[in-house]
Amino acid sequence: MRQAIQMQSSEDITIGRAFEEFINEKKVMKLSPASIRCYSNNFKDFTRFIPDDTLCADITNKTVFQFIEFLQIRNPSIQTTSINSAVRHLRAILYNFMEKGYTENFKIKLLKCEKPLKETYTEFELERLLKKPDKNKCSFADYRNWVIVCYLLGTGNRLDTLHNLKNQGY
């Protein structure tokens, strides 16, 4: 038996209800559980700032700026990159609301932040890291580490992907 779907006017849909729709869409699109969790956690932070029974139509660019201020006040030592991460997730959610006509269209910008320079390997370190070890003379750990480095460089995968690899017994 089919359930009757209650239609709500786009003017009176709450951010909580719109977020439920957003998450259901992402689940249907087969997003990873980790991605779903990220969206949910970031939305929880947003609903600490503004209640989830707030109407979508009331969300504006000013709301996003006030949310950023809220994050900064709540945690004065928060890094700009952390705020931008929260804003990126919120932006994806709010742009979805905008697509559906629940919220007026507006642009959400990230904060400017200077990226710290990462220390790179020296030529000597790179040569040592990429030199194939002699299987007969090296330890298992040395050979394993060389294989892992080559895999990561060759595929561009991240450590989490490497961690999730399973031995299929071949």
Beta strands, then each sheet from edge to edge (+ up, - down):
end
